[in-house]
Amino acid sequence: MRRAFTLIEILVVVGIIAILVGILIPTISRVRAGANRVACRSQLHDLANLFQMYLKDSNDHLPRVNPLPSYQPPINSFPYLIEVFLPYTKGSRGVFHCPSDAITREDNRTDNARPTDPRYLGNGLDSGALTYFHREGSSYEYNTWLNAYSGGDTFHQALAEARTKLGIPQNQFRVFNDFEPFHAKKGTPGSTNFLFADWHVGDLVGS
């Protein structure tokens, strides 16, 4: 005669399953976060290659960009960051997207956005989006020190001035970085990825 499970046995099994799920979910979350961090670093390595191609074509002269297209009035009249590099990506924007990119609702302000600008919307940007990628066209922030140079100024001239005026060597001078600490609590190792001017990717905490 087949014996049915008792209520106590069923509760024990359910309890064991709940414990296992409770153990596995944080582990899966950590694995996913680690994978996203690695993917984000890979994107920055790709940006390093794009930037070097641009510098080669421009004889080392730096680009001028509008780093925050969501702001109104516009910060400047220069093209968006993605517009400068899209010719080198054959129109693909994936390199600008960190998979961990997310803007909190508190930070997702639209008071400075310009949602009716056809040029803005034509680039696929969304002032109400919950990611920097969709709002600014990139998950990565361009160093405004470099953006201040134009005319005859080159990348290597800018780095030399950063070294003499700011005391920052090339291997610690950031070119791009995550807009926010996407990957961990702010100030902890690995929370924010940086692309440095010697083209290595790391973070400011033990980079």
Phi, psi and omega in degrees: 000130182283128182266130178281157176291141175278164180300321181296318180296319178296317179296323178295315180297315179299319179296319179296316179298318180298319178296315180297318178297318179297329178282320186285323184300310177299323179296315179297320179297319179294319179296317179295317179297320178295319179295320178295323179296317178296317179297321179296317178296323177297321178298319179293324174298320177295320177297324177300317179295318179297317182296319179294324176295319179298314181298324178296317181289333183261011184057042175077003179284140184280148175282154170249129185224162167266106188283343182228081183294347181283345184278142178225130003291161182304143179298320177203182183261012183277163181293161176291158181306314184294329180295327181291323188258347181303324178301336181270351180250006183058035176088354180281138181253000185302329182297339182269002187249113172278128183296342178266003183295122175205132176261132177291156181297329179296323181272351185276064182274142180245008183294333180260003185278162179233072189290346184264357180289115182301323180295322178295310181292329180295338177273006179078015182272149185227112184295339181260010185287158179262018174226150174295325181303315181279335182271320184250354181088355182202145173277354188244136181267135178270138182293118184292342174300316178291326182291343182282349184264144177201189179067237182268007185280137183245169179302314182290328174295319179296320179294322179296319179290324177297323180291318184278321184272324183255346182072028182252117178288165185301320184284359176240002181270120184277141175255310174228155171204161174305142178299325181222166173288082185292335197256346180191180179299139183306134178091354179263153181304133178084000183289326182227130178268140180232141168258120183263165189289349172267008174076016171267155179249131179198205174225167183286344176262094182073040182289000000 
